[in-house]
């Protein structure tokens, strides 16, 4: 059976882009109608309650990108790929282990199917088009709902367009230029199979589309939603998508005279073809617009003068005032006591159990007094008591993000459930500690809302752009809002080169496990990316003469190389699935 036949069979449910995405399924879960029903466009948009199910499904499909994707991906996978945390060494063929040790992502790895081709990449390219299809179907059919007002329908259309912009921003960052789909395909196009094979658009076209979609959505979306509608797109969220796209557009990977690798006549798919300082101005204006709109609608940076509590609240407490947009999809819990968010404490610990903290990332954290900590050199053994002392000297963000060996988690003081003894059953008993981020004062809370956009990101985006535009004083104002919230002394450095590194360090610490680090390193074109960060010798703290930590009675600790990561310049952008390239309409990224 060919793709054309499969696509035609999906028409009653999906008048969409299944063909170019290589998606053959006609799953009914999109419409979420009762079992045994026959979901069609007509039945879905016959009343508001059905339409709301389709809207929720579009949100889930779009915002899950890079999260618990089909059950095989978790937020900390980006940090594993970035060399910031260890990976699932106990799972042969896992995304991180294959990419880190097996030569990076390959064009066969990024397929939709698990199995002999290497399984999921860190994105699932064709999954992007499932989400686009769902958003466009809602947008194009919401006017058919009889019991929704005209204003409600316009807002839904703006939400769906913002979801499309979100997915395109993620593809823009990971792949460069991609095919631009601006609607579902009309039925008559099925008679011309070639019209459905849409080639990659240049970087500029993709970016311009994202900006246009975000501006159009922001003009219609509300500033805030009622408490029972949190998690839906707001004006701040649409502006955040735009600002994120413009920030990555301004960074060196795309904003350079020469592309990272040569793609000949198609270089415009992976590079703007020249450096333009105005891209930093556009990124700055967009980030400042997010700050203005968010704070004008009641959001703000949490700073009560209690650094661990403030950072812990900002990253862990559902619906706190720093969250612009969170992933709030609810599912049944593992114990059947739902509904809960898709993340629960059991699943998180399973997914995080290999993600102990690497030394290269540990060294980004400051001591609480703002100075750098001195950790052992490779092969230099020190008493375990020193490890305990030095860990406790670290800034509050480390205390909130990780639990040290033989310690009580500082972000849940006095709660034995959050002592390392409870976590020691997990694997990978090395590194600086086990992850506890997203669970500040969680007690037995089984879930968390993954923060897709936090206001702090736009303070750092503005700081980065101000610095690149030669305005260090303004950069410091924005940077120090985030830096000093962590209880650290103000940064005063005004040298642009040195301040750039400080801002990059702030990004690394503030947003660990929030899906920034892996792509940040690549878009900054980090010069040491192959020297112990993503590639090269990846260091972790080792215990008891360089081995694993024990539940108690540890004797000493040191730094040790646990594995050598793979790096090749082709990895600056992801490969497209080879089965899509073989159809002749997609140009593969260079080096694959």
LINUR-V479653 format. One record per run of one state. SS is the DSSP state (H for helix, E for strand, L for the rest). FROM is the first residue (numbers start at 1). TO is the last residue. If there is no record, write none. Layout:
BEGIN
{{SS/FROM/TO} {SS/FROM/TO}}
END
This chain:
BEGIN
{{L/1/2} {H/3/9} {L/10/17} {H/18/21} {L/22/40} {H/41/44} {L/45/47} {H/48/63} {L/64/68} {H/69/71} {L/72/76} {H/77/81} {L/82/84} {E/85/85} {L/86/94} {H/95/101} {L/102/124} {H/125/144} {L/145/149} {H/150/175} {L/176/186} {H/187/191} {L/192/192} {H/193/196} {L/197/202} {H/203/218} {L/219/226} {H/227/229} {L/230/234} {H/235/250} {L/251/263} {H/264/269} {L/270/277} {H/278/296} {L/297/306} {H/307/316} {L/317/322} {E/323/327} {L/328/329} {E/330/331} {L/332/339} {E/340/341} {L/342/343} {E/344/344} {H/345/352} {L/353/356} {E/357/357} {L/358/358} {H/359/362} {L/363/366} {E/367/367} {L/368/377} {E/378/378} {L/379/381} {E/382/383} {H/384/392} {L/393/393} {E/394/394} {L/395/395} {H/396/401} {E/402/403} {L/404/407} {E/408/408} {L/409/409} {H/410/412} {L/413/415} {H/416/418} {E/419/419} {H/420/423} {L/424/433} {E/434/435} {L/436/446} {E/447/447} {L/448/449} {E/450/454} {H/455/468} {L/469/471} {H/472/485} {L/486/495} {H/496/510} {L/511/516} {H/517/523} {L/524/535} {E/536/543} {L/544/546} {E/547/547} {L/548/555} {E/556/565} {L/566/568} {H/569/572} {L/573/577} {H/578/581} {L/582/592}}
END
